[in-house]
């Protein structure tokens, strides 16, 4: 089971999308301010890797844009449809064995949220992703798909939870994953949020604008590798934990900082025929890698978000 967790980090954009809608679209009709249903988040992740004579730096710039295309909160069963775009890059500075050192992915999500009642909602989500070094033309085999359905429940304002069933088709195979999530305001200062086991954060509010806490996450990305005519893909998997700091500049602007260390980190390349069977999570590490870096490292993340 431990091996299976690495893939779940790739699904964080899906689950975060669902969870944010649950938190914002179910507000009471008498609310005095409009909910922030869209936003832009810019994140940068840096990890310096010492691989015994081949020291290099991994950088992951990420830009998330989400916005509503339809909303109706006036009916008994509110409806929200959202879309957007997500860019994620992987840049390897100083790496000598993989060949390509710049990878890019573009994801287009589509989400439909329907409120069954004041305490229950259902969300349908689909994503299409292209991830590659873009050294050759993109074809149908380069498009990765994800589809899912989430049931969310609200036990008052302080406690929300849900369960998402995700189906994904990636370079490493096809998978079906049930993943729970939680958003719990334990007290006026303490809160717990998590997409279990992909990401969990426990935060303490120091003031109205400052929060400090601990966080653990699984991060993953996958890209087509087109080098010297070889048919390969690159797979990055990171399991890390550390300190998290949030700064609320205003109602719309927020800053997020994370400093931590990886417990497990794998940057590997595989031939395209290196896939595992359906739901064969335990066999992910049985794939034969062409290039493999297994060294742990410090990891730093900074993010700036704007809601609208």
HELIX and SHEET records of a PDB file:
HELIX    1   1 UNK A    5  UNK A    8  1                                   4    
HELIX    2   2 UNK A    9  UNK A   11  5                                   3    
HELIX    3   3 UNK A   12  UNK A   24  1                                  13    
HELIX    4   4 UNK A  140  UNK A  142  5                                   3    
HELIX    5   5 UNK A  281  UNK A  286  5                                   6    
SHEET    1   A15 UNK A 291  UNK A 293  0                                        
SHEET    2   A15 UNK A 253  UNK A 271 -1                                        
SHEET    3   A15 UNK A 230  UNK A 248 -1                                        
SHEET    4   A15 UNK A 210  UNK A 227 -1                                        
SHEET    5   A15 UNK A 199  UNK A 205 -1                                        
SHEET    6   A15 UNK A 190  UNK A 196 -1                                        
SHEET    7   A15 UNK A 173  UNK A 185 -1                                        
SHEET    8   A15 UNK A 159  UNK A 170 -1                                        
SHEET    9   A15 UNK A 143  UNK A 154 -1                                        
SHEET   10   A15 UNK A 120  UNK A 132 -1                                        
SHEET   11   A15 UNK A 102  UNK A 115 -1                                        
SHEET   12   A15 UNK A  79  UNK A  93 -1                                        
SHEET   13   A15 UNK A  55  UNK A  72 -1                                        
SHEET   14   A15 UNK A  39  UNK A  50 -1                                        
SHEET   15   A15 UNK A 298  UNK A 307 -1                                        
END                                                                             
